[in-house]
């Protein structure tokens, strides 16, 4: 009751400022602060011709990094606004991002084609050339990324790369 949409993709709670972020499968975003709901419909209303679903939310301070079907959205949860958009695919194209994490110095993104990374303190994260793809690992869908005891833990999702009959998708 009171939420702005129906099909929730993910929910995340920001411990640093007590904001609950609700991301919907159509790109809509709600910020819940106490009993007040702030709606950010910018992605939902945008003319983006891509998957707008919000897959995961990762917080650094008051910033929420939203992994979406086309890239990464940064939301300032103090100011109730979208701060930036990162299109990290080749040539700045859309690339499905399923998860994002940081070790304090680097952002890591689990994507439809591999793991990408960029320096957190880089002022130009919106520029796709700031992001590099890990090499030496299989190319394909990685749907989870985390940092544990200084090590990057990822999930290579070969299951998502298969069709209904179980044959590899080319």
Secondary structure, DSSP 8 states (H G I E B T S, - for coil): ---S-S-EEEEEEETTTTEEEEEETTS-EEEEETTEEEEE-HHHHS---S---EEEEEEETTEEEEEESSSEEEEETTTTEEEEEE--SGGG----EEEEEE-SSEEEEEESSSEEEEETT-TTTTSGGG-EE--SS--S-EEEEEEETTEEEEEE-GGGGB-TTS-B--
